Amino acid sequence: MSFETISLLLNWLELGVLFGILFRLARTFDLIASTQRELRRAIHHLGEQQATEPAINFTPGGSGDRVGSPLLQFRVGPEIL
């Protein structure tokens, strides 16, 4: 084979390897994006779940007979620390 033929074959091989790397990178970024979406969905779902769970609050002078009686309260949204 001549030098030009070998050079052309190597160029095509390099191009194929480059496309393979780009395809793999695209799949990796798709995986990262879908993982991020799932994490956001799980965090949002966790916030909704916490919003509906009752919380016991020990406040002095509540509606009970003695000071420090537990009050049943419902959280309206996620707590901000």
JOWOHU-V999319 format. One line per field, one symbol per residue. burial: I if it has 9 or more other C-alpha atoms within 8 Angstrom, else O. A space follows every 50 residues. Layout:
burial = ???
This chain:
burial = OOOOOIOOOOOOOOOOOOOOOOOOOOOOOOOOOOOOOOOOOOOOOOIIOI IIOOOOOOIOIIOIOOIIIIIOOIIOOIOOO
